């Protein structure tokens, strides 16, 4: 069994969406020394980390009032057979539409975890234009995806067009509302998709059990027999 880690590093220098540029995470360590010996205990703290940076999962309440929070999501919704839709090296600012998906995803079925592989994160994750020049998903494409009845949809690009702007209005979260409104989960900002087979790998992502929250960072990976 081979394991492939799909998670991006969380660090103070990591990229964040334009709306969160003043909210970069801070990772601190406090060392508590013993008063009786040379021993110590090291305590790490994560500060100022927005849930929606790095590799993470969105719960339905992220974009819809009154919908389920992350602690209410069953773990098996983020475990299952992955089907990788290789879209090719999608160019910057390109709309990923229904035609892209119908060509790449003819065999997608109910219960699959759909991974959209645009090759964007492997090309641009370390750069600011990962966020501002990303391909994006159309609402029609989102409707096609949810009609397949997947457990979750996984993105290696910044799929919501309006989110690239620092002053976006929530009305622009059309793709999120379309997907989350059907109780399909969204996993964003995965990396290392090059090694994945089209089918046969088991996708796993475990969110933290955070009370009242609209998502969670995850360690996402696949197991390949």
C-alpha positions as CSV (number, residue, x, y, z in Angstrom):
1,X,0.0,0.0,0.0
2,X,1.4,3.4,-1.1
3,X,0.4,6.6,0.6
4,X,0.4,9.9,-1.2
5,X,0.1,13.1,0.8
6,X,-2.1,15.7,-0.9
7,X,-1.8,18.3,1.8
8,X,0.0,21.7,1.5
9,X,2.3,22.9,4.3
10,X,0.8,25.3,6.9
11,X,3.4,28.0,7.6
12,X,3.6,31.7,8.3
13,X,4.7,32.3,4.7
14,X,2.0,30.2,3.1
15,X,-0.2,31.8,0.4
16,X,-3.7,32.9,1.5
17,X,-6.7,34.3,-0.5
18,X,-6.6,38.1,-1.1
19,X,-9.3,38.7,1.4
20,X,-7.2,37.2,4.1
21,X,-3.8,38.8,3.3
22,X,-3.8,40.5,6.8
23,X,-4.6,37.2,8.5
24,X,-1.6,34.9,7.9
25,X,-1.1,32.1,10.4
26,X,1.5,32.3,13.1
27,X,3.1,29.2,14.5
28,X,4.7,29.8,17.9
29,X,6.5,27.5,20.3
30,X,6.8,28.0,24.1
31,X,9.4,25.9,25.9
32,X,8.7,25.3,29.6
33,X,11.9,24.2,31.4
34,X,12.0,22.0,34.5
35,X,12.9,23.7,37.7
36,X,14.7,20.5,38.9
37,X,16.6,19.2,35.8
38,X,17.6,20.0,32.2
39,X,14.3,18.5,31.0
40,X,11.7,20.6,29.3
41,X,8.3,20.5,27.6
42,X,7.7,22.1,24.3
43,X,4.2,23.6,23.5
44,X,3.2,24.7,20.1
45,X,0.5,27.3,19.3
46,X,-1.2,28.1,16.0
47,X,-2.6,31.7,16.0
48,X,-4.5,33.7,13.4
49,X,-5.2,30.7,11.2
50,X,-8.4,31.0,9.1
51,X,-10.0,27.6,8.5
52,X,-10.2,28.4,4.8
53,X,-6.5,28.5,4.0
54,X,-4.3,25.7,3.0
55,X,-5.8,22.2,2.5
56,X,-9.2,22.2,4.2
57,X,-12.8,21.1,4.0
58,X,-15.9,23.3,3.7
59,X,-19.0,22.4,5.7
60,X,-22.4,23.3,4.2
61,X,-22.8,26.2,6.7
62,X,-19.8,27.9,5.1
63,X,-22.1,29.4,2.5
64,X,-25.6,28.5,3.6
65,X,-27.4,29.7,6.7
66,X,-28.7,26.9,9.0
67,X,-26.8,24.1,7.3
68,X,-24.6,21.5,9.0
69,X,-21.4,22.5,10.8
70,X,-18.1,20.5,10.5
71,X,-18.5,18.6,13.7
72,X,-21.8,17.2,12.4
73,X,-20.3,15.7,9.3
74,X,-19.9,11.9,9.2
75,X,-16.3,10.8,8.8
76,X,-17.2,8.4,6.0
77,X,-18.2,11.4,3.8
78,X,-14.5,12.1,3.4
79,X,-13.3,8.5,2.9
80,X,-13.9,6.7,-0.4
81,X,-12.8,5.7,-3.9
82,X,-11.2,8.7,-5.7
83,X,-11.9,9.3,-9.3
84,X,-9.4,11.7,-10.8
85,X,-10.6,13.9,-13.6
86,X,-7.5,15.0,-15.4
87,X,-8.4,18.2,-17.2
88,X,-4.9,18.8,-18.6
89,X,-2.9,21.9,-17.8
90,X,-5.8,24.4,-17.6
91,X,-4.6,27.9,-18.5
92,X,-4.8,30.8,-16.1
93,X,-8.2,32.5,-15.8
94,X,-9.9,29.7,-17.7
95,X,-13.5,28.7,-16.9
96,X,-13.8,25.0,-16.2
97,X,-17.2,24.3,-17.7
98,X,-19.5,21.4,-18.0
99,X,-18.0,20.3,-21.3
100,X,-14.6,19.8,-19.6
101,X,-16.1,17.6,-17.1
102,X,-18.3,15.5,-19.4
103,X,-15.3,14.7,-21.5
104,X,-13.1,13.7,-18.5
105,X,-15.7,12.2,-16.2
106,X,-18.0,9.9,-18.1
107,X,-17.6,7.1,-15.6
108,X,-18.2,9.2,-12.4
109,X,-20.8,7.6,-10.2
110,X,-22.7,8.0,-6.9
111,X,-20.5,7.8,-3.8
112,X,-17.2,8.7,-5.6
113,X,-14.9,11.3,-4.3
114,X,-14.2,13.5,-7.4
115,X,-10.7,15.0,-7.6
116,X,-10.4,17.8,-10.3
117,X,-6.9,17.8,-11.5
118,X,-6.2,21.0,-13.4
119,X,-2.4,20.9,-12.8
120,X,-2.7,24.4,-11.3
121,X,-1.4,23.8,-7.8
122,X,1.6,21.9,-9.0
123,X,2.5,24.9,-11.2
124,X,1.5,27.9,-9.0
125,X,0.9,26.9,-5.4
126,X,4.0,28.8,-4.2
127,X,3.0,32.0,-6.0
128,X,0.5,34.8,-5.2
129,X,-1.1,34.3,-8.6
130,X,-2.4,30.9,-7.5
131,X,-5.3,32.9,-6.0
132,X,-5.7,35.7,-8.4
133,X,-5.2,34.0,-11.8
134,X,-6.6,30.6,-11.1
135,X,-8.9,28.6,-13.3
136,X,-12.4,28.6,-11.9
137,X,-15.5,26.5,-12.0
138,X,-18.8,27.6,-13.6
139,X,-22.1,27.1,-11.9
140,X,-23.2,24.8,-14.7
141,X,-20.2,22.6,-14.1
142,X,-20.9,22.6,-10.4
143,X,-24.5,21.4,-11.2
144,X,-23.1,18.6,-13.4
145,X,-20.8,17.5,-10.6
146,X,-23.5,17.3,-7.9
147,X,-25.8,15.5,-10.3
148,X,-23.3,12.6,-10.2
149,X,-24.0,12.4,-6.4
150,X,-20.4,12.3,-5.1
151,X,-19.4,12.3,-1.4
152,X,-17.1,15.2,-1.9
153,X,-15.4,17.3,-4.6
154,X,-11.7,18.0,-4.3
155,X,-10.0,20.9,-6.0
156,X,-6.4,21.7,-6.9
157,X,-7.4,25.3,-8.0
158,X,-9.2,28.3,-6.5
159,X,-12.6,27.4,-8.0
160,X,-14.8,30.3,-6.9
161,X,-14.2,33.2,-9.3
162,X,-15.4,36.0,-7.0
163,X,-13.2,34.9,-4.1
164,X,-10.1,36.1,-5.9
165,X,-11.1,39.7,-5.1
166,X,-10.2,41.2,-1.7
167,X,-13.6,42.9,-1.4
168,X,-15.8,40.1,-2.7
169,X,-19.5,40.0,-1.8
170,X,-20.9,36.7,-0.5
171,X,-23.5,36.8,-3.2
172,X,-20.7,35.7,-5.5
173,X,-20.3,32.3,-3.8
174,X,-22.5,30.7,-6.4
175,X,-20.4,27.5,-6.9
176,X,-20.1,26.9,-3.1
177,X,-23.8,27.3,-2.7
178,X,-24.6,25.0,-5.5
179,X,-22.3,22.2,-4.2
180,X,-22.8,22.6,-0.5
181,X,-26.5,23.1,-1.0
182,X,-26.7,19.5,-2.1
183,X,-24.8,18.5,1.0
184,X,-21.7,17.6,-1.0
185,X,-18.5,18.5,0.7
186,X,-15.7,20.7,-0.8
187,X,-12.0,20.0,-0.2
188,X,-9.8,22.8,-1.4
189,X,-6.1,23.3,-2.3
190,X,-4.7,19.8,-2.6
191,X,-1.2,19.2,-4.1
192,X,0.7,16.2,-5.4
193,X,-1.9,14.8,-7.7
194,X,0.5,13.7,-10.4
195,X,1.1,10.3,-8.8
196,X,-2.6,9.3,-8.6
197,X,-4.2,6.7,-10.8
198,X,-7.5,7.6,-12.4
199,X,-9.3,5.1,-10.2
200,X,-8.4,2.6,-7.5
201,X,-7.0,4.9,-4.8
202,X,-8.8,5.5,-1.5
203,X,-9.1,9.2,-0.6
204,X,-9.0,10.1,3.1
205,X,-9.4,13.5,4.8
206,X,-10.1,13.9,8.5
207,X,-11.4,17.3,9.7
208,X,-10.9,18.4,13.3
209,X,-14.1,18.1,15.4
210,X,-14.5,21.9,15.9
211,X,-17.6,23.1,17.7
212,X,-19.7,25.5,15.7
213,X,-17.2,25.9,12.8
214,X,-17.8,26.1,9.1
215,X,-14.9,23.9,8.0
216,X,-11.6,22.6,9.2
217,X,-8.0,22.1,8.1
218,X,-7.4,18.5,7.0
219,X,-4.5,16.1,6.3
220,X,-5.7,14.8,3.0
221,X,-4.0,11.7,1.4
222,X,-4.8,8.7,-0.8
223,X,-3.9,5.0,-0.3
224,X,-3.0,3.2,-3.5
225,X,-3.0,-0.6,-3.4
